[in-house]
Amino acid sequence: MRHVTRLITSAFVIFALAGASCTFGSPSYLEGKITILPETQEGQNPVLMYSACQIIIYDTQTGKLSHVINIDENGNYTTKIRPGSYVIDLYRMGSVGKTIDTPAVIQVESGRTLTFDISLDTRR
């Protein structure tokens, strides 16, 4: 019985320490801005263009979709993300434009904020 109690206590301590390290560690973030080129164009509504786009992130180890991030009315995006290697891409509905910035492989480090800006060329 004493052995079982010791085993349970050890397991509890290990899980508590693992949970504490995840909780108290500094979070990682991915942020950026979508810039529409050319910057001023007749009849172009940037808010509508931003709403037609999303940032999509795939985990390079699993190949699975990790994040889908909406872009705000100013072209900015941000998300909390685990450290690791990812493929970032810009999803565009319809013929919103082209970009040469994505897809790209990014490396997110623990406790850091990675900034990844994207230019969206509406002339293409």
Secondary structure, 3 states (H helix, E strand, C coil): CHHHHHHHHHHHHHHHHHHHHHHHCCCEEEEEEEEEECCCCCCCCHHHHHHCEEEEEEECCCCCEEEEEECCCCCEEEEEECCEEEEEEEEECCCCCECCCCCEEEEECCCCEEECCEEEECCC
